[in-house]
Amino acid sequence: MENKIDRTWDSKIKTTEELHEDAKSWLSEIYFIKDEIRFLDHLLGSNYLQLLSSEKSKNEVKKYIFKMNYEKELLDEIIETISTHENELGSLIKSQSVKSNPHFLERHKQLDMLTQQFFKKYKTLKKNIFLAVEEVKRSQKKKKLGKAAN
């Protein structure tokens, strides 16, 4: 028998297994983001000097690097929080007391909102980094074309 739980924050009724799937999905996305951040570190690192000499201000590039470093630290905290939450869910499933534990459900709700906010902020940061690098590449291409024309 599946234990259904009313998740009133998004008007869905989910089983404990689905709550577990939520946490697994969050972790999967977060580990993927960790890999992406390594790539973005490399991308900014290889283009850093060019970015500083482009139209982008030094402060803007430094802001992206600072934000990315902050996101890396935050990821580790979120992973730890979700892992602890998962362990607690496992214990509550074994004791069949998930539904009767409103504190757990409230933490699940908060984690759901936290991860969704994090994903949204991260995607915006990633988009801004790509736009900055793209601008540098366009500028380089124009300079090369200008030199070739001379």
N, C-alpha and C positions, 0 to 999 in steps of 0.2 A: 504494500500500500504506500502510495506516495503522499508525502506530507505537504499539502498546499499552504502557501503563505501569501497573505495579501500584502503586496508591496504598494501601499497607497501613494507613494511619491510619484509613481508613474502609471497608476491605475491598472496594474497587471497582477495576476495571481501566478506565482511561480512555485515550483517545487524546490526542495532543498538541493536537489541535484542541479537545478537551474541556477540557484545562487552560487553553487560551486563553479558552474560554467562561467558565470559572470567574472568571478575572481581569476579563473584560468585565462579568460579572454583579456582581462586587464593586464595580467602578467605577460602574456604573449605580445601584446601591443607595446608594452613598456620595454621588453627586451629587444624588440625590433627598433624602437626609438633609440635605445642605447647604441645599436649598430649604426644607425643613421647619424648619430651625434659624432661617432668616431670618423665617419666619412666627412661630415661637415667641418670637423676640426682640421682634417687633412686639406679639405678644399680651401678653407680660410687660411690655413698655414701656407699653402703653396701660392696663394694669390694675395697674401697679406700686404706685401710691399706695394704691389700694383694697386690694391684697394686704397692704400693710404695716399697714393699719388693721383688717384682718380678724382672725379667730382665729389665722390662721397667723402664726407668729412671724416677726419681721424676719430672724432668723438662717436660718430655713428658706427663705425667699424668696431671700435672698442666696446661700444654698447652691445653689439651682437655677440662678441666674444665673451663679455661678462655674462650676458643672459644665458648663453650656451653653457658656460661653466656652472652657473646656478642651476640650470635644468639638469645637468649631470648629477649634481649633489642631491637635488630633489628626487631624482629617479631612484637613487639608492634608498632614500627614506620611504618612498612609496612602495618599493619592492618589499622592504622589511615589514611595513604596515600590512600590506596585502597578505604576505606569507603568514604573519601572526593571525590575521583574520581567518585565513584558510584553515590553519591548525585549530582555531577555536570552533570553526564550523564543523570540522571533522569530529571534534569531541562532542559537540551538541547533537550531531546526527547520531552518533553512537548512543548517546543517552536519550535520544528522541525528545529533546527539549528546545529545539530551535524555535518553534512557534511560540512557546511560552517565555521566550527571552527577548523582551522588547528592546533591551540595550543592544543586543547583537544586531537586530534588524535596523535600529537607528544608525549603528556604525556602518552597516552595509550600505545604507542609503547615503551616508556622508562620503563613504569611499567611492560610491558610484558617481556622485556629484564632483568629488575631487578629481577623479581620473578623467571625467569628461571635460572638466575645465582645463586640466593639464594638457590633454590632447589638443584642445582647441588653441591654447596659447602656444604650444609647441609648433603646431602647423603654421601659425602666423609667423613665428620666428623663422622657421625653415623657409617659408615663402620669401620673407624679407632678405634672408641671406642669399638665396638663389637670385633674387632680383639684383642685389648688389654685385654679385659675381658676374651675372649676365651683362650688367652695365659695363663692367671692366673689360669683359671680352669684346663687347661691341666697340668700345673706345680703342682697344688694341687693334682691332680689325680696321677701323677707320684710319688710324695712324699708319698701319702697314700699307693700306691702299693709297694714302697720301704720299708716302715715301716712294711707292712704286710708280706713281704718276709723275713724280719729279724726275 
